[in-house]
Amino acid sequence: MPRVLFVRWACVTAALGGVTAALCAPGAPAGRPSGDGRAVHSAGQAGHPAGGAVPGVPSPVSMLAAPTVGLLANAASAEGVAASTAQGARYVERSNVLRLPDGRWTYLPENATASVVVPADDPAALAQIGRSRAWLAAGTVPGATPARREAAARALLSMRALLRPNGALAAGWTDGWKYSWPRDSSFVAAAFAHTGHDAEAYRILRYSAATQRRDGSWEARTLLDGSGPPDARRWQLDADGWVPWAAWQWYQQAPRADRRARLLALYPMVRRAADHAADSLRADGLPPPSPDYWELATATPNIGTAAPLLAGLRASADLARQAGRPQDAARWDLAAGRLSAGIAARFAPLGYQRTIDGRHGHDSAVAFMAPPFNRAPAGLARALDASYRALLLPTGGLTPGTDPDAPWGGNAWTPSTSFFALAWAGTGRPAQAGRVVDWVLSKRNALGELPEKVDREGRASSVAPLAWTGSIVVLALAALDRHGLPTPPARG
């Protein structure tokens, strides 16, 4: 695989305002579907930075925005909290109102787009605090200890702050992250569904339906107004697994009175996604090479695409049964069976490493073969353990993978680390899951926000909050509380 150039996860580390922060150029691999809308995947990798920089030449640090460390928000807008503002500050409990060191509060008033500083106990700020607390109380906050529940509440409020009224979910509130990825959005929809926030979960799914391409695929990411992609970043096939999986998770938790009617509104999206996934499978049952959640192309099929597609096909088949579409269900069960057999034949003997050629090492996407995505196949426990040991860094967190061509350096990535908490919570290993999730929670920043990365010194770095990490942590805590979360049934 060619050496990585600029992508969301290939970052420059810099010191900004005394806070170590990893900054990512928002540009990414170039590439587009062909003009007829059919998938075109390339094994090659052509990177390009954003903002008019010269292709292949890293942007200077001065061109990259300082990452946020927190969020102020109202029902329609959000504003990032800079590291300088956050020094000595704390959120008023269970809110997005910030208490400053001098005792005053800063918050984003309703219908405003800029924050204000007010005296403590300002009536309008208190009203917003009340609405935040009422929203949390209307659902559930998972966690077996006060510390876990406090962290889950913070993550839920941050995900809510990143959710736009139209259902777009910003990955983070810093340039380069201020877009909606189908993958991140699907995890957040599932987290909202499992914590009783049905309206938010369904809003995300409706946005996914509105931004699906005609052939059933999705762009890698979209502008938050839903108008389309911000650049020529190559799309990723894994979205055709993640979105139906999220729809299935929502359906398991949705109020029964009207969930079938709302499923039928989503069903055209599910059908297009599942048919696209099924049609993509090769003679060996595997999907073609595609950029995975690393957003990097591979020359051979990768587990970061195959495992989500398996979850999505199984989820789609079960949703088809619920929608009264038995022929669709049978077709997708058959495709899932072919894909499952291909994964067993090509990935399982390698311990579910990143690619079937065995040249790209261990990958945290091995966790996608576990609940709540897929029923754990025989031998997965050993593969999880082996991958965890291979990815473990001295800080206690995980690198996403051991691919020698990927420039991960010494940073631990909180999404990849959290995958294992979720996988072990779903496979009957709560002690291991608890240790991992508590490590991730110990790396929250001073405002209690979950960061994208943890640097070599064990400090929170890069963007915070990161919606993807928050959603995985919330799902892992819910799985620990409930001894697992539902997983799409395997009938093929």
PyMOL commands that set and color helices and strands:
alter all, ss='L'
color gray80, all
select helices_A, chain A and resi 61-63+83-86+123-138+146-162+182-194+198-211+239-253+259-280+303-322+326-346+348-350+364-369+380-391+414-426+430-442+467-482
alter helices_A, ss='H'
color red, helices_A
select strands_A, chain A and resi 12-16+19-23+70-73+78-81+90-91+98-99+105-107+116-118+412-413+453-454+460-461
alter strands_A, ss='S'
color yellow, strands_A
deselect
rebuild
show_as cartoon
